[in-house]
Amino acid sequence: MTEADLYTLYKGVYVPNAIHTPESLKYYEEFTFRPDDVVIVTYPKSGERPAVIRVMNRGGGYFNVCSPWWWQISNMVILWEKRFLTVKVFISSSPSGHFSLDVVYVMRNPKDVFTSAFHYYNITSFLVKPGPQSEFLQKFLTGKVIFGSWFDHVKGWLNAKEELQIMYISYEDMIKQDLNDSVSRIAQFLGKPLEPDVLKKIADKCLFKNMKNNPMSNYSVVPQEFMDQTKSQFLRKGVAGDWRNLLTPEEAQHFDAVFKEKMKDVNFKFNWD
């Protein structure tokens, strides 16, 4: 099936019809943030969010209260009377009342985002199959994928730092460096400094090998007709640099050239190779 069959063009970007129904989009349009909300923002396939939520719950679990799981504001978690919302939207598309929020923006090397998306699109029934790698790469680089351009998404949220209290953290920060340090910095940003034993507890729960075995992280409860994890697991490797196992040298060179052009005006040091 094609984009015309499976997607709706919503505010200039594709969203899957099967999981972003008119009802869920209406809910999103009418949603109003509260001043004390904490919003975790990522472009799809840029890393998971449990560390942020568990910081506020002092290492405990987390649960979804926005059902179904696939809504645009996909996971709203209420802990200590605070709401934690995971969103994938552009800053220009977010609902009303967002200018007093604390935002944690998680980003990842776009070549690894592409790699993860290429495998993910192959196991889902509600996304257009990626087809030949070269074709999917072109779609990704031009933003013809769900939630649009990685470049526009990242630039939009980087430019929002003058309007919002934003902590920027990379997937690479959390897996290549001391995870305790990343958790500690998140806790400080959210105004919830934690004791060393609690930091260690959270970091242990957020290790990829532990998340991979957690049904709240690995999406094993999602029906196979939506996501066939017999083909590839939702949490696949949890490493940085896996793009080297997928992209050809020529594709990687082309990707770098597009990145350089699209991000030439961005004054931000990205923490990846």
N, C-alpha and C positions, 0 to 999 in steps of 0.2 A: 504494500500500500504506500501511497505518497503522502506528502505533507497536506495536500488538499483533503485527503481522506481522514487523517488522524489528528490534525492540528487545527486550532483556531488562531487567527492572527489577532492578538490582544495587545493594544497599545504599541503596535509595531514589532512585537516579538511572538514567536510561536509558543503556544501552550497546548499540551495534549488534551484532546477532547474527553478522553475516558476518565481522566483524573482531575481535570479542571472544568467542572460542569458549570453551566450558567448560574446555578445556585451558589456554588463555592465562589465564583467570581463576584457575584452580588454581595455575598458575605464580606469578601475582601474589600470591595468598594465602600461598604458602609462601616467598616471597622474603624474604631478610633483608639489610638494608643493612649495609655495613661502616662502621666509624667514620670512615674517610678518604674515603668516597664524597662526591661532589659531585652535588647534585640540582638540576636546572633544572625549575621548576614553572610551568606556565601554564594558564589556562583556554583551551579551544580557540579558535583564531583570534585569539590575543592577541599574536602576534609569533613570530619564529623564534629559534633558539638557537645558531647557529654562532659568534657572538662569544665566548660563554663557553667553548666547546670549543676554539676556536682560540687563546684566551689560553693555555690549558694546553699546547697543542702549538706555541706560539710562531709562530703564523701558518700552520701546516701544514693539511692536510686533516683530514677526520674520516670515520669509517666506522661502519656499524651491525654489531653482533655479536649482537644479539637478533633472530633471524629467526622469524616474519615481521615486517615493518616495522610492523604495526599492533597489536602487543601493547600491553597497558595500560602497562607500563614499555616505552615504544615504541622508545627508542634508548639502548642501553648502549654507551658508547664507552670503550675502555681506552687511556689514554695515560700514559706514565711510571708504569705500574703503578697508576694511579688509574682509578676507574670513574666515568663521567659518565652520569647517567640522567635522561631527560626523562619527566616524569610529568604527568598532568592530574588527579590524584585530589584529593579533599578531605583536609585534614589528619587528620580523624577516621577516614578510610578507608585511610590509608597502611599498608603492611606493617610488620612488627615491626622493632625496632632502629633507629628513626629519630631518636632524641633526641640524637645527638651529631654530626649532619650539618651540613655547610655547604650552605645552600640559596640559590639565586638565584631570586627570584620575579618573573616578568615579567608586568606587567599593561598593559591598554590601555583607552582610552575605551570603555565598554560600547556606546555607540551605533555606534562603528566595528566593534566585535566583532559586533554584530547585523548590520550591513551586510555584513561579510565572510562571516558564516555564511549569510546569505540567498542570496548568490551560490554559495557552496560547496555547500549542500544541493541546489542545482539541477543540479550536475554529477556528483553521486555516485549510484551505484545502491544503496548500502547504507544510505542515510539517507532518512527520509521527506521527500518533496518539500515545500517550504515552503508551497506554495499561495498564496493571496492574502496580500499583504504585511501587512495588518491582522491576519490570523489568526496569522501567524508571529510578529509582534510580541507578541501576547498570550501565545503559547507561551514565547517567550524571557523575557518579564518575569515569568512565573510558574514558570520553571524546567522546563517540559515539553519540554526539548530534551536532546540528549546531554550527559552530565556535569552535568546539573542547572542550578541557579541560579548565574548569574554573581555575584550579590550574596552568596550563601552561601559560594561558593568564595573570593572575595576576602576577605570578613570572617574566614573561618576561618584563612587564612594570615596575615592581619594580626595576628590574636590569638595566633598561634604565636610571636611574636617573643620572648616570655619563656622559651620552651622550646628554641628553635633559634637557631643563628647564621644570620640571614636578611639578604640584601641585596635590597631592593626597587628595582626599576628599571622604568620604563615604556617601552612601544614608542615613545611620543612623545619620550622622552629620546634615544633612539637615532637617530631620523630627523630631528628638528627642531633638535637641538643638534649640537655637534661630536661626531661619532662617536668620534673619538680619545679624547675625555674619557670617554665611556661605557666604552670598552674599557679605558682606564687605571683607572677606578674598579673595574671587575670584576676586573682583574688584582690590584689592591691588596687587595681583599676576599679573593681566593683565595690571597694570599700569594705571588704570582708577578709582582712588578713587572717591567715590560718596557722595553727600550730604545726610543727614539723611532722608529727605523726599523722595528722589529718592530710597534709600535703602528700605524704607518701601513699596514704590510702587512696586518694583520688588519682594520683599518677599511676598506681598499680592497676586500678580499674580501667584507666584510659589507655593502657598498653594495647597495641593492636591484637596481640594474641588473646587477650581477655575479652576485648570487644567482639572479636570474631566468634566467640562462644556465647555471647550474650544476645538472646532473642530480641531485646530492645534495640540493639545496634545492628545485628546482622540481617534483619528483615526476613528471617526464616518463617515468620508467621504470615507473610504475604502469600496469597494463593499462587500456585504454579502457573495458572493461566495468565497471571499478570507478570510474573517474574520467574523465569525458569532457571533456578540456580543449579540445576544439573548440568547446564552448559558452562556456566562460570559463576562464581560466588559474588554476591553483592560486595562483600569485603574481600577483595581478591589477594592483594599482596601487602599493602600498607608500607610501601617503600617510596623513596624519592629516586627519580632518574630512570624509572621503568620505561620511559619513552625511548630510551636507547635500544630497547628490545623490539620496538615496533617501527619507528620512523627510519627510513633510509637516510643515508648522509645527505642526499639531495633534498629530501623532504625537510630534514632538520635545518638545513641551510636556508631553504625557502621560508620556513617558519620564523627563523631568526630575523630574516630581512623584513617580513611583515611586522613582527614585533617592534623592531627598531623604528619603522616608519610610523606605526600607529601610536607608539608610546613616546615619541620623540620630545613631546612637550611636558612629559610627566617628570616631576622632580621628586623621585622616591627611589630609595635603594631597595631593590628586591633581593630577598635572602634565599637565592637558589642559584644553582650552577647554570 
